Amino acid sequence: MGRVSDGQLPAFDAERPDGPDAALPGRWAMLAVLCASLLLVAMDATILNVALPSLIDHMQPTPIEQLWIIDIYGLVLGGLLITCGAVSDRFGRKRLFLVGFVLFGLASVVAATAQQPWQLIAGRVLLGIGGAMVMPSTLSLIRTIFTDDHERTLAIGIWAAVAGAGACVGPVAGGVLVEHFGWSAAFWMNVPVVVVTVAAGVKLLPEYRAPQSGGLDWVSALVSIVGVVALAWGIKHVAAGSVEAMDVLTLLVALALLGLFAFRQLRSPDPLLDVRLFRNRTFLAAALATLLAMLAIGAALFLISLWLQYIHGYSPLEAGLRTIPAAIATLLGSLATPWLLRHIGVRSVLGIGLGALACGFAVLALSPEPTVYPVVALVLVTLGLGDGLAVTAAAAVMVAAVPPERAGQAGAVEETNYELGIGLGVALLGSIHARVFASHMTGLPLDGAELDTARGSVGGAAYVADQTGGAAGQQILDTARQAYDSALTTTSWISVALVGSVAVLAVVLVPRGFRATAGH
């Protein structure tokens, strides 16, 4: 029996007078509270994409600091999700959700008041910790609140629509705030939403703890955190180009730690993560689909935001508005997924969603240079549809595959793959893009530190061009535009290969006719 906290009955308490499977009153209001929190956490993954140029002008971060400012949030969040999912199952999903969201609000103040790059990075780290406490709790609480298969699938569709649309709307909100109030407003906006959501959550949300759960295996928790972060760090530095012994050693240590974590979980009677779940072919396909789809999508949204501002000279608001096609497509795809899952099954929905992503990246890779916005708008639509269909279907599969007391684990796996995918996408594909960009920045009328700055990033090239002025400055800009388009073509082909591979794998792994229902 689930434990009762503060006199509230969990949705799966066997002693409820109306039965453990009865509909919980006020469940749609509870979903609204969870979605409000998720919207902020999802927006923070991309909101700085359009604020980055303004932030660069204010703080002058180095190219590597720019990447850390953007992707440290997702990497920290991804590293902590497994532990936070286990904590939510053991110590209370509502409790962890509320504590995490309060921390998220405090971290927003830290980030908004930062004066140096390291201070902003520290604020983003705290945001990642708070987000890691919130995100698995939202999905596991949905599993707790909605006991009917059809209602739960619809709720997950709405949840995924908010998550995907939040990531796409982030640049729009960032553009509005940056243009009128400066980059720090992107963080200040979180504070009032946190206050209102926490107040509503205290009143509305039910508490749930897994029955007969043991204590937390802190050794395994530490191993998982260090392993995931080390893996991300190693991939990031290897992708940057100059591979050193420390980079290879870090990757080996990461793989060893993750192997040790899996070994400990297999021997544990009450694991943080039941790794046996990955023996389920459909669960494995859903996890891989989420990771690789978000890796490609996260990098594309980051690179397209910079392309809109630096290559086409749009303001943050103008650039944000031009990413709206992705938000609309994500919303439509996510809301259509529950109906599609019932009528054509998981296999077909995953295949269609991942296929749409692969086609979008192929269009971007094949488009003639210079790339024009109508092509990018079409690509954004396919990215949104792919996100809405594939990621929503994957989330429904993972939640339905576990019993209620393990819902935190399912939420942690889904969110780890989602956020780590975005973080690794920016780190891996962003670093590859930077290498290709630098290799094409040749024949410039520069030397020394100015040449290094211009080759370091498109933002650096724009800054040097502005300082140089005249015909030489225009030459730097023209070269940077051509180099950026060439690098975007390269990363698009890599994305085609990644997403296409996982699409084929999903079709092979998922049985024909599989339905995302509990206990399937």
Steps between C-alpha positions, in 0.01 A plus 500: 500500500631851419579711803271788582645843561320795654169314491501475120425174322733394220336393177619141543415449866329161530285620791328781319126457555435538132773251401857544383403544135227760549544839335656758728287818535666816372755305297494740204572795730791299639625447145485877443727556802748240376497644149562855628818383670604292202453798268760703689750215525464423129526866398822541697664236281473729194413850620863613491538403134376842387633682807855381435607788271381758755668304778823479299502877454449550875735237648742423212520126582748283312367253239531210746322705769220568253446128446508432876250777568262339251543129567609469866132521597404193301811304597455555875128433474564180305763381744270534802171371362554133582581582862212746528258247351600250768475765772149595387384137520641459851449834673197643321438626149308808611764589758788475254303691237433794732853515644649480151280776363585731790869438428430571134361841594797585724744390228323730255585794727865388513518482120317830447741690726821345355771743394765251383475191277590265786219645711248440223632146450459441876142626481431267209642210704255577783218526247596155373489357853156650563376384160625147569288492816192624314495312171482131601245597763269649236490185289481262797217704655310470172541123534364530854212737423368343179410132539299464179720405202330736254494793743864441591607491134311826438660656809845393380418648159416833665810470719720436195334783307586740782858368522560518126319828447686645801833416344387661173330800662810564711670694219185710444466587868872562517481730199219710648667530840851567369384763255304696761671425832841338437621140526451474879122531452507147355566383858296756694183381324530165680456642850129598502403179319687296762318677784153442352570140396644399837198649679262308270705181530490502879122507488419279200761231451475158668800346673625158401785282623579151380377231738768314697783701345843471659762764561681676219822340371713814517809325360309404185350849485847658506631251245213578261539877533877498447469245220242694299674837545842350418355340187355831386824686583710248311279504190500880504879527508562222247256670262685830546787360295826493695470156660729466800579209728282652774199504267537131415562414867185690599290303251645171622434593862143601408432166329653311794285692751182445301587130472552488877166674549320242284673216689393641837142547381476140381606378845283740698159389632378861477698663215513870417439395141381155406733449203305184412245737348736534205454131423153605385561571133225760477625684810854499354375630165308781673804600706732507197244690293473773766877533546602520134198702386563767764874496430429601142213739583688676783800571280284613208301751706822640647673535163191636322454768769857621444451477122194725517678766704856500372452395139175688433536774759161450666441640846444252786123552472498463121712184526274357770186564296652313208530185711122492567435240223684245716286584805172471308605171337613356835169592659298341220717190486485442876124544519445269202719224646246351748248448217768358270629263768152353541441456128835413340719395793833599649713359221338708228494822705870470589587421139303794361635745758863399456457485124371858499809610693735323259325655199525846653873473555544362148318803357733731696808308387398496133382861478728719287721754674437764613218346702177703493234534771213320318717187499577547870128552576418169330775332701362648823158354421646151449703533820186596692294215355778250566538624857126494563439154355811301587583642843138493621458139388829407668393661828166316496677169440750546784238606755264217408784243521551535876279445806386812691770469767770518229350794311776729628755277330313510169471877525871526581600291197276700266614835635866397516494407134304815410720751683828317450414477133458878477820562700706250304356632175627850572829363633568238232342639183569857614869417539512325162330803345761728662786287360360503147426872529859574604640289215309712246607835648799544268643787296405763756686833528578421865772353717577425863225532760252653256528200267452259792191692611349504151559128453377414850128559437259683273445748785872563519516551123215752516673687783833518314324604178325782685827616653686479169240674283520587134561250221711279727220476752252405227740233374515350851119494520459342156756231581333431834159459333636253247689311770194481723280363220763240411529389862119484529492266199752270668312481830173444312642192325620366835149553638349315203724202577420503874123540471471269199687225687279521808188507278599168344591363844163603644311324222709185554473497881135593555260209439228554243172599667660604832279740699612738777277368776594413857618144538523442125 
